[in-house]
Structures are given as C-alpha cells and as structure tokens.
Amino acid sequence: MTTNTVPRLHSKKNAFAPLIMDVAVPIGSYYLFKDGLGTSTLTALGLSSVLPAVRTVWSAVRERTVNAFATLILFVNLVGLLLSFVAGDPRLMLAKDSGVSSAIGIGILVSVALGKPMMTAGMRPWIVKGDAQREAAWERLLVGSPAFRRAERVFSVVWGVVLLGECVVRVVGAYTLPVDTMVWLGSVIMAVAMALGFFVGGALAAGPMARMLAAEVQAGARTFTVEAESGETRTAAPAPALAR
C-alpha cells in the first residue's frame, strides 16, 4: 500500500502544475498587485501578464505548441488592459468587468472547436485522482470511446456557455439596475454562474465520465486477473468496457 503513495502524489502534482502556473499564479498575482500592493489596474494587469507571455513564447519556441491556458490568460489580460482605458461612465466601468468572462468563455468554446477542450485540464485531476490505473483507463477511453470524448467536449461547452451567459447578464444589469446595486450584485452573479457550471458540467459530463472511467478500470482489472490465472501474457491494453 505504501509503495503507491509517492507515485500518486507525484502524479497529482504533475496534473495540477500546469493549472497552477497558467491560471492560479497569473490571476493571484493580479489581485496581489491591485488589492494587496495598491497598484493601478493597468499596472496589475501588465505585471500579471508577464508569466503567461513567457509561457506562451516558451511553448511556441521550444515545444512548438501553443500553451492554451497561458495564451488565454494573456489574451484576457490584454483585453483588460484595453478596457482599462475606458473611464468616465460608471455603468460602462461595471460592464467592462464582464469582458474577462466573455474572453474566457470564447476561448473555451474555440478550444472545443479545435478539438482540444480547454476545461479538461481542470477536470481531469479530480477524476483520475493521481491513480496510475485511472490515468491509463482515461487514455484508453480517449482513444476508443466516442461517448467519453463527447462528454469531454460537453464539459468545456457548458463552461463556455455559462461564462458567456454571465457576461450577458452582468452587461444587462449594468445598464438596467442602479449602479450601487450592481456593485455587489456582480459578485453574486459570478458566484451563481460558477455554481451553475459545476452543477451542470458535473451532471452532463464529469459524472458520466467518472462512471465510464470506473467501469474501464474494473474491466482492465478483470482482464489482467484472467490473464494471470491462465498464465497468458498480452501486451495490448484491454478494450474500453462500455459499448460505444
């Protein structure tokens, strides 16, 4: 039992590292500069854009790939920088806050259209839980299960639509409700949108994917048990357990 502890912890660390580097650090640094150190919004956005910019360029030059999360956060920060020049109208200032949600929502939907659902990076660690068997089962399902791949896309689509919906609601509220009301209501709308994303995404995609993954792990375990009892050795991975 103890021999698997370190590999699992290492797997979880590797799974969460990109999410921390590409999302948590840039967003956290923005609030640190703006609210903690008292810098202007423009300065905070500029400083928090450094890491995504470096990550994007590094991936493009060395790995010859585009780091999706880093590029998205960089794009969001650039949108924020442009919108930061808008001033004078309090309602417009409230409405521009929804620009972040719309930029992320559009980025997520574009990633689905390109066949690389962006929200998978945040969902996968919670489902595979750093377990090697579950990681292997995930890869088998990605190759052999259209239903699994469809659920993966649905999860990102749900979040993309939710974030765009949040943007629309906040813009409408900014121009129809009193400014003092929208100052606090904007945070409530965001919290409701996040809860909706988790609930709907879990019901339509993450939950079914977790069940398919569990079934695939069990099928793999049964296959290897039969092989061990019969004394046979096969190198091929077991076929996905669920009908496609």
DRENFIGU-830256 format. One line per field, with one value per residue: x, y, z of N, C-alpha, C in turn; residue number from 1. Coordinates in steps of 0.1 Angstrom, whole numbers, padded with zeros to 4 digits, always signed. Last residue first. Layout:
! DRENFIGU-830256
nu: c(X|...)
nv: c(Y|...)
nw: c(Z|...)
cau: c(X|...)
cav: c(Y|...)
caw: c(Z|...)
cu: c(X|...)
cv: c(Y|...)
cw: c(Z|...)
num: c(NUM|...)
END
This chain:
! DRENFIGU-830256
nu: c(-0199|-0201|-0172|-0145|-0120|-0097|-0064|-0034|-0012|+0004|-0002|+0003|-0013|-0021|-0047|-0044|-0036|-0058|-0077|-0066|-0067|-0096|-0102|-0089|-0104|-0129|-0123|-0117|-0142|-0158|-0145|-0150|-0178|-0180|-0167|-0184|-0208|-0197|-0189|-0215|-0239|-0232|-0210|-0221|-0241|-0224|-0204|-0220|-0234|-0214|-0206|-0230|-0231|-0208|-0216|-0237|-0223|-0208|-0228|-0240|-0225|-0228|-0255|-0264|-0253|-0265|-0297|-0300|-0293|-0267|-0258|-0274|-0263|-0238|-0245|-0256|-0234|-0216|-0230|-0229|-0202|-0201|-0218|-0205|-0181|-0191|-0202|-0180|-0165|-0183|-0185|-0160|-0163|-0184|-0171|-0153|-0171|-0182|-0161|-0134|-0107|-0091|-0101|-0099|-0071|-0067|-0082|-0067|-0043|-0054|-0062|-0037|-0025|-0042|-0049|-0076|-0092|-0109|-0093|-0077|-0097|-0106|-0086|-0082|-0107|-0112|-0105|-0105|-0095|-0109|-0116|-0139|-0128|-0115|-0137|-0148|-0127|-0127|-0153|-0148|-0128|-0142|-0163|-0150|-0138|-0159|-0172|-0162|-0176|-0198|-0187|-0180|-0204|-0214|-0198|-0177|-0149|-0130|-0110|-0086|-0092|-0095|-0069|-0064|-0083|-0071|-0048|-0059|-0068|-0044|-0032|-0051|-0047|-0020|-0021|-0039|-0024|+0005|+0012|+0044|+0071|+0087|+0102|+0083|+0059|+0066|+0076|+0054|+0038|+0053|+0056|+0028|+0022|+0041|+0031|+0007|+0009|+0017|-0006|-0025|-0013|-0014|-0042|-0050|-0022|-0015|-0017|-0010|-0035|-0049|-0030|-0011|-0030|-0045|-0024|-0016|-0038|-0037|-0011|-0015|-0038|-0030|-0005|+0003|-0019|-0021|+0004|+0001|-0017|-0002|+0020|+0007|-0004|+0020|+0030|+0011|+0015|+0042|+0039|+0021|+0027|+0038|+0019|+0008)
nv: c(+0016|+0000|+0000|-0007|-0007|-0035|-0035|-0033|-0059|-0079|-0108|-0140|-0165|-0178|-0177|-0158|-0135|-0131|-0125|-0101|-0085|-0082|-0069|-0045|-0035|-0032|-0012|+0009|+0012|+0020|+0045|+0059|+0061|+0077|+0100|+0107|+0114|+0137|+0155|+0159|+0166|+0171|+0189|+0210|+0218|+0224|+0242|+0262|+0271|+0282|+0303|+0318|+0326|+0342|+0362|+0373|+0384|+0403|+0421|+0431|+0452|+0470|+0470|+0489|+0513|+0516|+0500|+0483|+0485|+0482|+0461|+0440|+0435|+0426|+0403|+0387|+0383|+0370|+0346|+0335|+0330|+0311|+0291|+0284|+0273|+0252|+0235|+0229|+0213|+0191|+0183|+0171|+0148|+0136|+0128|+0110|+0090|+0082|+0071|+0055|+0050|+0072|+0078|+0053|+0052|+0073|+0064|+0042|+0055|+0068|+0047|+0036|+0057|+0084|+0111|+0114|+0114|+0136|+0158|+0161|+0168|+0195|+0212|+0202|+0205|+0230|+0229|+0205|+0205|+0209|+0234|+0237|+0239|+0264|+0281|+0279|+0291|+0317|+0326|+0326|+0345|+0368|+0370|+0375|+0399|+0417|+0424|+0449|+0467|+0474|+0492|+0512|+0519|+0531|+0553|+0568|+0572|+0550|+0527|+0515|+0490|+0476|+0469|+0452|+0432|+0421|+0412|+0392|+0374|+0366|+0354|+0333|+0320|+0312|+0294|+0275|+0265|+0269|+0255|+0242|+0239|+0239|+0264|+0284|+0280|+0279|+0305|+0321|+0313|+0319|+0347|+0354|+0345|+0363|+0389|+0398|+0410|+0435|+0445|+0445|+0463|+0487|+0490|+0493|+0503|+0488|+0477|+0453|+0440|+0447|+0445|+0424|+0404|+0401|+0392|+0368|+0352|+0350|+0337|+0314|+0300|+0295|+0284|+0271|+0255|+0239|+0225|+0211|+0190|+0168|+0167|+0161|+0136|+0122|+0123|+0109|+0084|+0078|+0077|+0054|+0029|+0017|+0013|-0012)
nw: c(-0273|-0241|-0220|-0217|-0242|-0241|-0225|-0244|-0253|-0243|-0224|-0213|-0192|-0170|-0161|-0141|-0156|-0172|-0152|-0144|-0166|-0167|-0143|-0147|-0169|-0157|-0138|-0155|-0168|-0147|-0141|-0165|-0165|-0142|-0150|-0171|-0158|-0143|-0163|-0179|-0167|-0140|-0141|-0155|-0137|-0114|-0123|-0134|-0112|-0097|-0114|-0114|-0087|-0087|-0105|-0091|-0069|-0081|-0089|-0067|-0058|-0080|-0086|-0068|-0076|-0101|-0107|-0139|-0166|-0171|-0157|-0165|-0190|-0181|-0167|-0187|-0204|-0186|-0182|-0207|-0209|-0189|-0200|-0223|-0212|-0197|-0217|-0232|-0214|-0213|-0240|-0244|-0227|-0240|-0263|-0253|-0244|-0268|-0282|-0271|-0276|-0267|-0242|-0230|-0226|-0209|-0186|-0179|-0170|-0148|-0133|-0126|-0112|-0098|-0095|-0100|-0122|-0115|-0109|-0132|-0153|-0150|-0160|-0186|-0198|-0207|-0235|-0259|-0288|-0312|-0319|-0305|-0280|-0281|-0284|-0259|-0244|-0255|-0247|-0219|-0216|-0226|-0208|-0184|-0190|-0194|-0172|-0167|-0183|-0168|-0150|-0168|-0177|-0154|-0151|-0174|-0170|-0192|-0207|-0203|-0197|-0220|-0225|-0203|-0208|-0230|-0219|-0202|-0221|-0233|-0211|-0207|-0232|-0231|-0209|-0219|-0243|-0257|-0288|-0297|-0297|-0276|-0280|-0290|-0277|-0250|-0247|-0252|-0230|-0208|-0211|-0208|-0182|-0168|-0174|-0166|-0142|-0151|-0163|-0143|-0126|-0141|-0144|-0118|-0097|-0065|-0039|-0030|-0029|-0052|-0073|-0067|-0061|-0084|-0101|-0089|-0093|-0121|-0124|-0107|-0118|-0146|-0151|-0127|-0121|-0143|-0144|-0118|-0116|-0125|-0108|-0085|-0091|-0093|-0067|-0054|-0066|-0059|-0030|-0027|-0033|-0011|+0008|+0000)
cau: c(-0198|-0204|-0186|-0155|-0129|-0106|-0078|-0043|-0022|+0009|-0005|+0008|-0011|-0007|-0044|-0049|-0027|-0046|-0079|-0068|-0054|-0088|-0107|-0085|-0090|-0127|-0127|-0107|-0130|-0161|-0146|-0137|-0171|-0186|-0162|-0170|-0208|-0203|-0179|-0202|-0239|-0243|-0209|-0210|-0245|-0236|-0201|-0211|-0242|-0221|-0197|-0225|-0241|-0208|-0204|-0239|-0233|-0201|-0219|-0247|-0224|-0215|-0246|-0269|-0250|-0251|-0289|-0301|-0308|-0274|-0250|-0276|-0277|-0239|-0238|-0264|-0246|-0212|-0227|-0242|-0208|-0193|-0221|-0218|-0180|-0184|-0211|-0191|-0160|-0179|-0197|-0163|-0152|-0187|-0182|-0148|-0162|-0191|-0167|-0148|-0117|-0088|-0100|-0112|-0078|-0061|-0085|-0080|-0043|-0047|-0072|-0047|-0020|-0041|-0035|-0071|-0082|-0115|-0103|-0071|-0091|-0114|-0091|-0070|-0102|-0115|-0096|-0113|-0087|-0107|-0103|-0140|-0137|-0107|-0128|-0155|-0130|-0115|-0150|-0159|-0125|-0130|-0166|-0158|-0129|-0151|-0177|-0157|-0163|-0200|-0192|-0169|-0195|-0221|-0197|-0191|-0158|-0133|-0123|-0085|-0089|-0107|-0076|-0056|-0084|-0085|-0047|-0052|-0078|-0055|-0026|-0049|-0060|-0024|-0013|-0042|-0038|+0000|+0006|+0030|+0064|+0079|+0109|+0097|+0059|+0059|+0085|+0066|+0033|+0049|+0068|+0036|+0015|+0042|+0045|+0007|+0004|+0027|+0006|-0027|-0016|-0001|-0033|-0055|-0034|-0011|-0023|+0001|-0025|-0055|-0040|-0006|-0019|-0051|-0032|-0007|-0035|-0048|-0014|-0004|-0038|-0042|-0011|+0012|-0014|-0032|+0000|+0012|-0021|-0015|+0022|+0014|-0013|+0011|+0038|+0013|+0002|+0038|+0047|+0018|+0020|+0047|+0027|+0000)
cav: c(+0029|+0000|+0003|-0016|+0000|-0027|-0040|-0028|-0050|-0065|-0100|-0127|-0159|-0178|-0186|-0171|-0141|-0134|-0137|-0112|-0089|-0088|-0083|-0053|-0037|-0041|-0026|+0004|+0008|+0008|+0034|+0056|+0053|+0063|+0093|+0104|+0102|+0125|+0149|+0154|+0162|+0162|+0176|+0203|+0213|+0215|+0229|+0255|+0265|+0270|+0292|+0312|+0317|+0330|+0354|+0367|+0373|+0392|+0415|+0420|+0439|+0469|+0462|+0475|+0508|+0513|+0511|+0484|+0485|+0493|+0473|+0446|+0439|+0438|+0415|+0391|+0390|+0382|+0355|+0339|+0340|+0323|+0297|+0290|+0284|+0263|+0240|+0237|+0226|+0198|+0189|+0183|+0158|+0141|+0137|+0122|+0097|+0088|+0084|+0058|+0040|+0065|+0089|+0058|+0042|+0073|+0077|+0040|+0046|+0076|+0056|+0028|+0052|+0070|+0107|+0113|+0104|+0123|+0155|+0157|+0155|+0184|+0214|+0203|+0191|+0227|+0236|+0211|+0204|+0196|+0230|+0237|+0228|+0252|+0279|+0274|+0277|+0309|+0324|+0318|+0331|+0364|+0367|+0362|+0388|+0413|+0412|+0438|+0462|+0465|+0480|+0506|+0513|+0519|+0543|+0563|+0583|+0557|+0532|+0529|+0498|+0481|+0478|+0464|+0440|+0427|+0422|+0404|+0381|+0373|+0365|+0343|+0325|+0321|+0306|+0282|+0271|+0266|+0267|+0240|+0241|+0228|+0251|+0283|+0281|+0267|+0293|+0322|+0312|+0306|+0339|+0358|+0339|+0348|+0385|+0392|+0396|+0427|+0444|+0436|+0450|+0481|+0489|+0482|+0506|+0493|+0490|+0463|+0439|+0449|+0455|+0437|+0408|+0406|+0404|+0380|+0356|+0356|+0350|+0323|+0304|+0302|+0291|+0280|+0265|+0247|+0235|+0221|+0203|+0171|+0169|+0173|+0147|+0123|+0129|+0123|+0091|+0080|+0087|+0068|+0036|+0019|+0025|+0000)
caw: c(-0279|-0255|-0223|-0212|-0234|-0248|-0226|-0234|-0257|-0242|-0235|-0213|-0205|-0173|-0172|-0137|-0145|-0178|-0161|-0134|-0161|-0179|-0146|-0136|-0170|-0168|-0134|-0145|-0176|-0153|-0131|-0161|-0175|-0142|-0139|-0174|-0167|-0136|-0154|-0184|-0181|-0143|-0134|-0161|-0150|-0113|-0116|-0142|-0123|-0091|-0111|-0126|-0092|-0078|-0108|-0104|-0067|-0074|-0099|-0074|-0051|-0074|-0094|-0067|-0063|-0100|-0101|-0125|-0162|-0178|-0156|-0152|-0189|-0190|-0160|-0175|-0208|-0193|-0170|-0201|-0218|-0188|-0186|-0224|-0222|-0190|-0206|-0238|-0218|-0201|-0234|-0251|-0225|-0226|-0264|-0259|-0235|-0257|-0287|-0267|-0280|-0280|-0252|-0233|-0234|-0222|-0193|-0184|-0182|-0159|-0138|-0134|-0124|-0098|-0094|-0086|-0122|-0119|-0100|-0120|-0152|-0146|-0147|-0177|-0194|-0193|-0225|-0249|-0276|-0308|-0324|-0320|-0283|-0279|-0296|-0270|-0241|-0256|-0261|-0225|-0213|-0232|-0222|-0185|-0186|-0205|-0178|-0158|-0188|-0179|-0145|-0160|-0187|-0160|-0141|-0173|-0170|-0179|-0207|-0208|-0186|-0214|-0234|-0205|-0196|-0231|-0229|-0196|-0211|-0241|-0217|-0197|-0229|-0241|-0208|-0208|-0243|-0244|-0282|-0294|-0310|-0277|-0276|-0295|-0291|-0256|-0244|-0261|-0244|-0210|-0211|-0220|-0194|-0168|-0177|-0179|-0141|-0143|-0171|-0155|-0121|-0137|-0156|-0126|-0105|-0078|-0042|-0030|-0018|-0039|-0073|-0071|-0051|-0071|-0104|-0089|-0080|-0115|-0130|-0104|-0104|-0142|-0162|-0134|-0111|-0139|-0155|-0121|-0112|-0131|-0123|-0086|-0088|-0105|-0078|-0051|-0068|-0073|-0037|-0022|-0043|-0022|+0010|+0000)
cu: c(-0209|-0204|-0188|-0169|-0141|-0115|-0087|-0057|-0031|-0001|-0001|+0005|-0005|-0004|-0030|-0046|-0031|-0036|-0066|-0069|-0055|-0074|-0099|-0090|-0085|-0113|-0126|-0110|-0119|-0149|-0148|-0136|-0157|-0180|-0168|-0164|-0193|-0203|-0184|-0193|-0226|-0243|-0220|-0208|-0233|-0239|-0212|-0207|-0232|-0229|-0204|-0215|-0237|-0219|-0204|-0228|-0236|-0211|-0212|-0238|-0231|-0214|-0233|-0260|-0254|-0247|-0274|-0293|-0310|-0288|-0258|-0269|-0280|-0253|-0239|-0258|-0254|-0225|-0224|-0240|-0221|-0198|-0214|-0221|-0194|-0183|-0204|-0199|-0171|-0174|-0193|-0175|-0155|-0175|-0185|-0159|-0157|-0182|-0176|-0153|-0131|-0100|-0098|-0111|-0092|-0068|-0080|-0085|-0057|-0047|-0067|-0058|-0029|-0036|-0032|-0057|-0076|-0104|-0109|-0081|-0084|-0107|-0099|-0074|-0090|-0111|-0099|-0105|-0094|-0098|-0099|-0127|-0137|-0115|-0120|-0147|-0138|-0118|-0138|-0156|-0135|-0126|-0154|-0160|-0137|-0142|-0168|-0162|-0157|-0186|-0193|-0174|-0184|-0212|-0204|-0191|-0173|-0143|-0127|-0099|-0088|-0104|-0088|-0063|-0076|-0087|-0061|-0050|-0071|-0064|-0036|-0042|-0058|-0037|-0017|-0034|-0041|-0013|+0000|+0025|+0049|+0071|+0100|+0103|+0073|+0060|+0079|+0074|+0045|+0045|+0064|+0048|+0023|+0035|+0046|+0021|+0004|+0022|+0016|-0014|-0018|-0003|-0020|-0046|-0038|-0024|-0019|-0004|-0015|-0045|-0045|-0017|-0014|-0041|-0038|-0014|-0026|-0045|-0026|-0007|-0027|-0041|-0023|+0005|-0006|-0028|-0011|+0008|-0011|-0019|+0009|+0016|-0006|+0001|+0029|+0020|+0004|+0025|+0044|+0026|+0018|+0040|+0036|+0008)
cv: c(+0031|+0014|+0003|-0013|-0008|-0019|-0030|-0033|-0046|-0055|-0085|-0119|-0145|-0172|-0187|-0181|-0155|-0141|-0141|-0125|-0100|-0093|-0090|-0068|-0047|-0045|-0036|-0010|+0003|+0003|+0021|+0045|+0049|+0055|+0079|+0096|+0098|+0113|+0137|+0147|+0156|+0157|+0166|+0189|+0205|+0209|+0219|+0242|+0257|+0263|+0280|+0301|+0310|+0320|+0341|+0358|+0366|+0380|+0402|+0413|+0428|+0456|+0460|+0466|+0493|+0507|+0507|+0495|+0486|+0494|+0485|+0459|+0446|+0444|+0428|+0403|+0395|+0390|+0369|+0349|+0345|+0334|+0310|+0297|+0291|+0275|+0253|+0243|+0235|+0212|+0197|+0190|+0171|+0151|+0144|+0132|+0110|+0095|+0090|+0071|+0044|+0058|+0083|+0069|+0047|+0063|+0077|+0052|+0043|+0067|+0064|+0037|+0044|+0065|+0092|+0109|+0103|+0112|+0141|+0152|+0151|+0171|+0202|+0206|+0192|+0213|+0232|+0216|+0211|+0194|+0215|+0232|+0226|+0239|+0267|+0272|+0271|+0294|+0315|+0315|+0322|+0349|+0362|+0359|+0375|+0401|+0408|+0424|+0450|+0459|+0469|+0493|+0506|+0512|+0530|+0552|+0579|+0567|+0538|+0536|+0513|+0491|+0484|+0474|+0453|+0436|+0429|+0415|+0393|+0381|+0373|+0355|+0336|+0327|+0316|+0295|+0279|+0273|+0263|+0254|+0238|+0228|+0239|+0269|+0279|+0268|+0281|+0309|+0312|+0304|+0325|+0349|+0342|+0342|+0370|+0387|+0390|+0412|+0434|+0434|+0440|+0467|+0482|+0479|+0493|+0496|+0496|+0477|+0450|+0449|+0458|+0448|+0422|+0410|+0410|+0393|+0368|+0361|+0357|+0337|+0315|+0308|+0299|+0289|+0275|+0258|+0244|+0230|+0214|+0186|+0174|+0177|+0160|+0134|+0131|+0130|+0105|+0087|+0089|+0079|+0051|+0027|+0027|+0013)
cw: c(-0289|-0261|-0238|-0217|-0230|-0239|-0233|-0236|-0245|-0245|-0233|-0225|-0203|-0186|-0176|-0148|-0142|-0168|-0167|-0142|-0151|-0174|-0157|-0138|-0160|-0170|-0145|-0141|-0167|-0161|-0137|-0151|-0172|-0153|-0138|-0163|-0170|-0145|-0147|-0174|-0186|-0158|-0138|-0154|-0156|-0127|-0116|-0136|-0132|-0102|-0106|-0124|-0105|-0083|-0100|-0108|-0080|-0072|-0093|-0084|-0058|-0066|-0089|-0075|-0061|-0087|-0100|-0119|-0147|-0175|-0161|-0150|-0176|-0189|-0168|-0168|-0197|-0197|-0176|-0190|-0213|-0197|-0185|-0211|-0222|-0199|-0199|-0227|-0224|-0204|-0221|-0244|-0232|-0223|-0251|-0260|-0240|-0247|-0276|-0272|-0277|-0285|-0266|-0243|-0239|-0231|-0207|-0191|-0188|-0171|-0149|-0140|-0133|-0112|-0094|-0085|-0108|-0117|-0102|-0109|-0139|-0144|-0141|-0163|-0184|-0189|-0211|-0237|-0265|-0295|-0320|-0326|-0298|-0282|-0294|-0282|-0253|-0254|-0263|-0239|-0219|-0229|-0229|-0200|-0189|-0202|-0190|-0164|-0179|-0183|-0156|-0154|-0179|-0170|-0146|-0163|-0168|-0181|-0193|-0209|-0190|-0202|-0228|-0214|-0197|-0220|-0231|-0206|-0205|-0232|-0225|-0202|-0218|-0238|-0218|-0207|-0232|-0243|-0268|-0288|-0308|-0290|-0279|-0292|-0297|-0271|-0251|-0259|-0254|-0225|-0214|-0222|-0207|-0180|-0178|-0182|-0155|-0143|-0164|-0162|-0133|-0133|-0152|-0138|-0113|-0086|-0055|-0035|-0018|-0028|-0059|-0070|-0055|-0061|-0092|-0092|-0079|-0101|-0124|-0111|-0102|-0128|-0157|-0144|-0118|-0130|-0151|-0132|-0115|-0128|-0130|-0100|-0089|-0103|-0091|-0062|-0065|-0075|-0051|-0029|-0039|-0033|-0003|+0000)
num: c(244|243|242|241|240|239|238|237|236|235|234|233|232|231|230|229|228|227|226|225|224|223|222|221|220|219|218|217|216|215|214|213|212|211|210|209|208|207|206|205|204|203|202|201|200|199|198|197|196|195|194|193|192|191|190|189|188|187|186|185|184|183|182|181|180|179|178|177|176|175|174|173|172|171|170|169|168|167|166|165|164|163|162|161|160|159|158|157|156|155|154|153|152|151|150|149|148|147|146|145|144|143|142|141|140|139|138|137|136|135|134|133|132|131|130|129|128|127|126|125|124|123|122|121|120|119|118|117|116|115|114|113|112|111|110|109|108|107|106|105|104|103|102|101|100|99|98|97|96|95|94|93|92|91|90|89|88|87|86|85|84|83|82|81|80|79|78|77|76|75|74|73|72|71|70|69|68|67|66|65|64|63|62|61|60|59|58|57|56|55|54|53|52|51|50|49|48|47|46|45|44|43|42|41|40|39|38|37|36|35|34|33|32|31|30|29|28|27|26|25|24|23|22|21|20|19|18|17|16|15|14|13|12|11|10|9|8|7|6|5|4|3|2|1)
END
